[in-house]
Amino acid sequence: MLGNIAYSNPTKLYFGEGSLEHLREELPKYGRNVQLVYDGGSIKKYGIYDKVVTILKEGGKNIMEDGAS
């Protein structure tokens, strides 16, 4: 047993056209390291991957990837 713990995982979700642009305003609130986790090929097939990576790099983030081939 780990003992007494408290865990909080607040989540903010954006939906709709242009939602990805909200990533730019959220990034400064967090540290320099980002773990990008994805599965399958649709994120790359539809161009989302390239857009996310561009925004992360422009935001000065170090990207660690965990993606399926």
Backbone bond lengths (Angstrom), bond angles and torsions (degrees), N, CA, C in turn:
res aa  C-N    CA-C-N  psi(-1)  N-CA   C-N-CA  omega(-1)  CA-C   N-CA-C  phi
1 M - - - 1.465 - - 1.520 109.04 -
2 L 1.288 115.97 139.85 1.451 121.63 -178.89 1.524 113.62 -78.52
3 G 1.284 118.12 -14.24 1.461 120.13 -175.46 1.513 110.37 92.32
4 N 1.306 115.48 -157.59 1.460 120.75 -179.26 1.523 109.80 -79.07
5 I 1.309 116.03 129.10 1.461 120.35 178.32 1.520 109.83 -138.38
6 A 1.316 115.12 157.07 1.461 121.85 171.44 1.518 106.31 -130.21
7 Y 1.304 117.01 136.63 1.450 121.22 -177.79 1.522 108.89 -135.04
8 S 1.304 115.97 131.31 1.454 121.12 177.48 1.526 107.91 -130.63
9 N 1.319 116.62 132.76 1.456 121.07 179.92 1.530 109.20 -137.72
10 P 1.340 116.21 71.89 1.461 117.78 179.87 1.524 110.90 -66.87
11 T 1.308 116.30 143.61 1.460 121.86 -176.61 1.520 109.76 -132.14
12 K 1.328 115.27 134.07 1.460 120.44 174.93 1.525 106.95 -118.19
13 L 1.315 116.59 127.39 1.458 121.61 -179.37 1.518 110.14 -116.83
14 Y 1.324 116.08 137.59 1.457 122.34 175.30 1.523 107.57 -114.69
15 F 1.317 117.20 134.46 1.457 122.61 179.24 1.525 109.63 -124.57
16 G 1.311 115.77 153.34 1.451 120.65 172.85 1.514 113.46 103.49
17 E 1.310 114.13 174.29 1.450 122.04 -178.62 1.530 110.15 -60.75
18 G 1.319 116.24 133.08 1.465 121.01 179.53 1.514 114.78 81.23
19 S 1.308 117.14 6.20 1.469 121.10 -177.23 1.524 113.20 -59.84
20 L 1.308 116.19 -33.05 1.457 120.54 -177.42 1.529 111.61 -61.55
21 E 1.315 117.78 -27.66 1.463 120.95 -179.85 1.528 112.30 -64.85
22 H 1.328 117.90 -22.00 1.464 120.64 177.12 1.531 111.60 -66.69
23 L 1.319 116.22 -20.03 1.456 120.31 178.17 1.529 110.21 -58.95
24 R 1.314 117.21 -37.47 1.471 121.90 -179.86 1.527 111.76 -59.77
25 E 1.316 117.80 -38.34 1.468 120.15 -179.13 1.524 112.43 -80.71
26 E 1.312 117.54 -23.58 1.462 120.88 -179.91 1.529 112.92 -82.52
27 L 1.329 117.91 -32.88 1.465 121.86 -174.23 1.525 115.17 -55.04
28 P 1.322 119.79 -42.75 1.467 119.01 -177.55 1.534 114.29 -63.29
29 K 1.309 117.32 -14.98 1.468 121.43 -178.44 1.526 112.63 -77.78
30 Y 1.345 116.91 -8.85 1.457 121.26 -171.96 1.521 111.06 -125.93
31 G 1.319 117.22 173.20 1.460 123.56 -177.96 1.518 113.06 -69.05
32 R 1.330 114.75 -176.78 1.466 121.15 -175.13 1.523 113.72 -79.16
33 N 1.315 118.61 -20.21 1.465 121.49 -175.88 1.526 111.44 -98.77
34 V 1.340 114.43 134.35 1.463 121.19 -179.58 1.519 108.52 -130.19
35 Q 1.318 116.09 132.59 1.460 119.70 173.70 1.519 107.75 -101.95
36 L 1.324 115.76 119.44 1.453 122.55 -179.44 1.527 107.78 -100.30
37 V 1.332 116.13 111.27 1.460 122.10 -176.92 1.527 108.46 -113.14
38 Y 1.330 116.20 127.46 1.455 120.39 179.79 1.522 109.47 -151.54
39 D 1.320 115.63 163.46 1.458 121.29 -178.22 1.526 108.82 -138.48
40 G 1.287 115.21 144.58 1.457 119.33 176.75 1.520 112.85 77.73
41 G 1.311 116.13 -173.38 1.448 120.72 -174.21 1.517 116.19 -106.11
42 S 1.327 118.76 -6.48 1.463 119.74 -173.50 1.521 112.45 -65.49
43 I 1.327 118.31 -32.51 1.466 120.13 179.79 1.528 110.52 -62.51
44 K 1.312 116.58 -33.91 1.468 120.20 177.55 1.529 110.98 -86.78
45 K 1.322 116.52 -37.66 1.473 121.31 -179.11 1.522 111.74 -58.23
46 Y 1.331 117.61 -38.95 1.455 121.92 -176.25 1.530 113.55 -98.04
47 G 1.334 117.31 5.49 1.461 120.81 174.07 1.515 116.15 83.08
48 I 1.309 117.49 3.44 1.463 120.84 -179.37 1.527 110.70 -66.59
49 Y 1.318 116.16 -41.15 1.465 121.20 -179.06 1.530 110.93 -54.47
50 D 1.323 117.20 -51.52 1.464 121.16 -178.06 1.525 111.35 -61.21
51 K 1.317 117.37 -39.59 1.464 121.03 179.36 1.520 111.46 -65.75
52 V 1.338 116.87 -43.81 1.460 121.00 -179.68 1.526 110.33 -64.92
53 V 1.324 117.10 -46.96 1.460 120.79 -179.32 1.532 110.47 -61.54
54 T 1.313 117.95 -40.49 1.462 121.18 177.69 1.523 111.07 -60.75
55 I 1.315 117.30 -46.84 1.467 121.65 179.98 1.530 110.15 -63.01
56 L 1.331 117.09 -43.11 1.459 120.24 179.41 1.523 111.59 -62.95
57 K 1.319 117.23 -43.51 1.473 120.84 179.47 1.523 110.83 -65.93
58 E 1.323 117.31 -42.56 1.464 120.69 177.38 1.522 111.13 -61.56
59 G 1.334 116.28 -29.50 1.458 121.78 178.58 1.524 112.74 -84.14
60 G 1.328 117.13 3.47 1.462 121.05 176.84 1.513 114.35 74.59
61 K 1.316 117.33 25.61 1.466 121.16 -177.27 1.528 111.86 -89.91
62 N 1.315 115.59 145.06 1.471 122.90 169.61 1.516 106.79 -88.24
63 I 1.320 117.31 124.00 1.459 121.27 -173.30 1.532 109.93 -104.84
64 M 1.326 115.43 125.33 1.460 122.20 171.76 1.518 106.17 -111.43
65 E 1.316 117.01 123.34 1.459 120.22 -174.73 1.519 112.72 -104.54
66 D 1.324 113.90 142.87 1.461 122.63 172.85 1.521 105.87 -135.37
67 G 1.336 115.59 84.06 1.452 119.15 -176.20 1.516 111.83 -125.57
68 A 1.309 114.07 150.40 1.470 120.25 177.82 1.520 108.85 -77.03
69 S 1.292 116.00 148.56 1.460 120.54 179.28 1.505 111.73 -78.32
